[in-house]
Amino acid sequence: MSYELTGKLITKYDTIQRTESFKIREFLVEKTEDIGGRSITNYLKFQSTQDKTGIIDKVNVGDEVKVHFNIKGSKWEKDGKTSYFTNLDAWRIEQVAQGSADKPHTDSEYMEPLDSFSSSSPDTIDDLPF
C-alpha cells in the first residue's frame, strides 16, 4: 500500500553505503496542519534505498514537495531482546509548484508510464473489462 504526503523539504542527508550491495539515503520533510484552530508541525524522516537514493537530488531544501512512500516494519532480535522498527520508504518525490498545490512538477525519470498500450483500432480500445 502506498501513501502520499506534501510538505516542505528541510534536510537532505548523504547517501550511506551500508553493505557492498545496499545503500540508503534519508531526508526530512516538515508538515504543518491546522487542527482545531491550532497549528501542529510534524517532522517526518523518510528513507530511500538502492536506485531510489537519487530521487531527492532534483529538489532543493525549502521546496514544497509531495513524497510517495510505503510504510515498512521490521523485527530485529539481538542478545535475547526484540526491537521493532518502522520506516517511511520513499519511492518518488515531486516538486509542488509555488501557488498551485494541485499541479506538481515531476521528474519523468522516476515516473511510471501511464500507458504503454497503443493501437490504431478503435475496437481494441473499447474492449476494456470495465
C-alpha positions as YAML, in Angstrom:
chain: A
units: angstrom
residues:
- id: 1
  name: MET
  ca: [0.00, 0.00, 0.00]
- id: 2
  name: SER
  ca: [1.38, 3.43, -0.86]
- id: 3
  name: TYR
  ca: [0.85, 6.83, 0.73]
- id: 4
  name: GLU
  ca: [1.49, 10.49, -0.16]
- id: 5
  name: LEU
  ca: [2.49, 13.45, 1.97]
- id: 6
  name: THR
  ca: [3.01, 17.09, 0.97]
- id: 7
  name: GLY
  ca: [5.30, 19.32, 2.99]
- id: 8
  name: LYS
  ca: [8.49, 21.37, 2.95]
- id: 9
  name: LEU
  ca: [11.86, 19.69, 2.42]
- id: 10
  name: ILE
  ca: [14.02, 20.54, 5.45]
- id: 11
  name: THR
  ca: [17.15, 18.42, 5.10]
- id: 12
  name: LYS
  ca: [18.81, 16.03, 2.65]
- id: 13
  name: TYR
  ca: [21.34, 13.62, 4.11]
- id: 14
  name: ASP
  ca: [24.24, 11.97, 2.29]
- id: 15
  name: THR
  ca: [23.90, 8.51, 0.82]
- id: 16
  name: ILE
  ca: [25.28, 5.80, 3.13]
- id: 17
  name: GLN
  ca: [26.63, 2.54, 1.71]
- id: 18
  name: ARG
  ca: [25.53, 0.06, 4.43]
- id: 19
  name: THR
  ca: [26.98, -3.02, 2.73]
- id: 20
  name: GLU
  ca: [28.65, -3.68, -0.60]
- id: 21
  name: SER
  ca: [25.22, -4.20, -2.19]
- id: 22
  name: PHE
  ca: [22.93, -1.95, -0.09]
- id: 23
  name: LYS
  ca: [22.76, 1.85, 0.15]
- id: 24
  name: ILE
  ca: [20.33, 4.22, 1.85]
- id: 25
  name: ARG
  ca: [19.62, 7.96, 1.89]
- id: 26
  name: GLU
  ca: [17.40, 9.87, 4.29]
- id: 27
  name: PHE
  ca: [15.63, 13.23, 4.07]
- id: 28
  name: LEU
  ca: [13.38, 15.26, 6.34]
- id: 29
  name: VAL
  ca: [10.03, 16.86, 5.48]
- id: 30
  name: GLU
  ca: [8.12, 19.37, 7.62]
- id: 31
  name: LYS
  ca: [4.32, 19.03, 7.58]
- id: 32
  name: THR
  ca: [2.21, 21.74, 9.24]
- id: 33
  name: GLU
  ca: [-1.54, 21.29, 9.69]
- id: 34
  name: ASP
  ca: [-4.27, 23.37, 11.28]
- id: 35
  name: ILE
  ca: [-6.10, 21.09, 13.73]
- id: 36
  name: GLY
  ca: [-8.88, 22.56, 15.82]
- id: 37
  name: GLY
  ca: [-7.55, 26.09, 15.39]
- id: 38
  name: ARG
  ca: [-4.03, 25.10, 16.43]
- id: 39
  name: SER
  ca: [-1.08, 24.85, 14.07]
- id: 40
  name: ILE
  ca: [0.62, 21.47, 14.54]
- id: 41
  name: THR
  ca: [4.02, 20.84, 12.93]
- id: 42
  name: ASN
  ca: [5.44, 17.35, 12.41]
- id: 43
  name: TYR
  ca: [8.88, 16.41, 11.11]
- id: 44
  name: LEU
  ca: [8.98, 13.17, 9.14]
- id: 45
  name: LYS
  ca: [12.17, 11.36, 8.22]
- id: 46
  name: PHE
  ca: [11.96, 9.33, 5.01]
- id: 47
  name: GLN
  ca: [14.43, 6.90, 3.57]
- id: 48
  name: SER
  ca: [15.12, 5.85, 0.01]
- id: 49
  name: THR
  ca: [17.15, 2.80, -0.88]
- id: 50
  name: GLN
  ca: [19.22, 1.39, -3.72]
- id: 51
  name: ASP
  ca: [18.40, 3.02, -7.09]
- id: 52
  name: LYS
  ca: [15.90, 5.42, -5.46]
- id: 53
  name: THR
  ca: [18.57, 7.27, -3.43]
- id: 54
  name: GLY
  ca: [18.87, 9.82, -6.25]
- id: 55
  name: ILE
  ca: [15.20, 10.89, -6.24]
- id: 56
  name: ILE
  ca: [15.95, 13.70, -3.79]
- id: 57
  name: ASP
  ca: [18.66, 15.25, -6.00]
- id: 58
  name: LYS
  ca: [16.17, 17.11, -8.23]
- id: 59
  name: VAL
  ca: [14.61, 19.14, -5.39]
- id: 60
  name: ASN
  ca: [16.10, 21.75, -3.07]
- id: 61
  name: VAL
  ca: [15.90, 22.32, 0.66]
- id: 62
  name: GLY
  ca: [12.97, 24.69, 1.25]
- id: 63
  name: ASP
  ca: [10.93, 23.38, -1.71]
- id: 64
  name: GLU
  ca: [7.34, 22.25, -1.24]
- id: 65
  name: VAL
  ca: [7.34, 18.55, -2.19]
- id: 66
  name: LYS
  ca: [4.97, 15.62, -2.48]
- id: 67
  name: VAL
  ca: [6.52, 12.35, -1.30]
- id: 68
  name: HIS
  ca: [5.15, 8.98, -2.40]
- id: 69
  name: PHE
  ca: [6.11, 6.27, 0.08]
- id: 70
  name: ASN
  ca: [5.38, 2.88, 1.62]
- id: 71
  name: ILE
  ca: [5.37, 2.06, 5.32]
- id: 72
  name: LYS
  ca: [7.68, -0.83, 6.18]
- id: 73
  name: GLY
  ca: [8.08, -2.53, 9.53]
- id: 74
  name: SER
  ca: [10.95, -4.74, 10.66]
- id: 75
  name: LYS
  ca: [11.67, -7.02, 13.58]
- id: 76
  name: TRP
  ca: [15.22, -7.27, 14.92]
- id: 77
  name: GLU
  ca: [16.49, -9.64, 17.60]
- id: 78
  name: LYS
  ca: [19.84, -9.40, 19.38]
- id: 79
  name: ASP
  ca: [21.06, -10.74, 22.73]
- id: 80
  name: GLY
  ca: [17.58, -12.01, 23.60]
- id: 81
  name: LYS
  ca: [15.95, -8.60, 23.03]
- id: 82
  name: THR
  ca: [13.45, -7.93, 20.28]
- id: 83
  name: SER
  ca: [13.11, -4.50, 18.69]
- id: 84
  name: TYR
  ca: [10.72, -3.23, 16.06]
- id: 85
  name: PHE
  ca: [11.37, -0.51, 13.50]
- id: 86
  name: THR
  ca: [9.05, 1.39, 11.19]
- id: 87
  name: ASN
  ca: [10.40, 3.13, 8.08]
- id: 88
  name: LEU
  ca: [8.80, 5.54, 5.64]
- id: 89
  name: ASP
  ca: [10.27, 4.17, 2.41]
- id: 90
  name: ALA
  ca: [10.12, 6.88, -0.30]
- id: 91
  name: TRP
  ca: [9.99, 5.77, -3.92]
- id: 92
  name: ARG
  ca: [9.06, 9.03, -5.72]
- id: 93
  name: ILE
  ca: [9.22, 12.76, -4.97]
- id: 94
  name: GLU
  ca: [7.61, 15.65, -6.83]
- id: 95
  name: GLN
  ca: [8.24, 19.37, -6.50]
- id: 96
  name: VAL
  ca: [4.95, 21.21, -5.88]
- id: 97
  name: ALA
  ca: [4.63, 24.40, -7.94]
- id: 98
  name: GLN
  ca: [4.51, 27.55, -5.83]
- id: 99
  name: GLY
  ca: [0.95, 28.90, -5.70]
- id: 100
  name: SER
  ca: [-0.55, 25.69, -7.12]
- id: 101
  name: ALA
  ca: [-0.58, 22.63, -4.88]
- id: 102
  name: ASP
  ca: [-2.73, 20.86, -7.50]
- id: 103
  name: LYS
  ca: [-0.07, 20.77, -10.22]
- id: 104
  name: PRO
  ca: [3.19, 19.18, -9.10]
- id: 105
  name: HIS
  ca: [6.29, 19.18, -11.29]
- id: 106
  name: THR
  ca: [7.73, 15.71, -11.59]
- id: 107
  name: ASP
  ca: [10.99, 14.24, -12.68]
- id: 108
  name: SER
  ca: [9.98, 11.91, -15.50]
- id: 109
  name: GLU
  ca: [12.96, 9.66, -14.77]
- id: 110
  name: TYR
  ca: [11.11, 8.40, -11.69]
- id: 111
  name: MET
  ca: [7.57, 8.49, -13.10]
- id: 112
  name: GLU
  ca: [5.93, 5.26, -14.04]
- id: 113
  name: PRO
  ca: [4.44, 5.17, -17.54]
- id: 114
  name: LEU
  ca: [0.74, 5.93, -17.61]
- id: 115
  name: ASP
  ca: [0.07, 3.71, -20.58]
- id: 116
  name: SER
  ca: [2.31, 1.53, -22.66]
- id: 117
  name: PHE
  ca: [-0.61, 0.40, -24.83]
- id: 118
  name: SER
  ca: [-1.05, 1.71, -28.34]
- id: 119
  name: SER
  ca: [-3.40, 0.64, -31.07]
- id: 120
  name: SER
  ca: [-4.83, 2.17, -34.18]
- id: 121
  name: SER
  ca: [-8.03, 0.14, -33.94]
- id: 122
  name: PRO
  ca: [-10.90, 1.83, -32.02]
- id: 123
  name: ASP
  ca: [-12.42, -1.65, -31.38]
- id: 124
  name: THR
  ca: [-9.33, -2.68, -29.46]
- id: 125
  name: ILE
  ca: [-9.56, 0.36, -27.17]
- id: 126
  name: ASP
  ca: [-13.29, -0.24, -26.43]
- id: 127
  name: ASP
  ca: [-12.93, -3.82, -25.20]
- id: 128
  name: LEU
  ca: [-11.77, -2.89, -21.70]
- id: 129
  name: PRO
  ca: [-13.31, -5.11, -19.00]
- id: 130
  name: PHE
  ca: [-14.81, -2.19, -17.06]
...
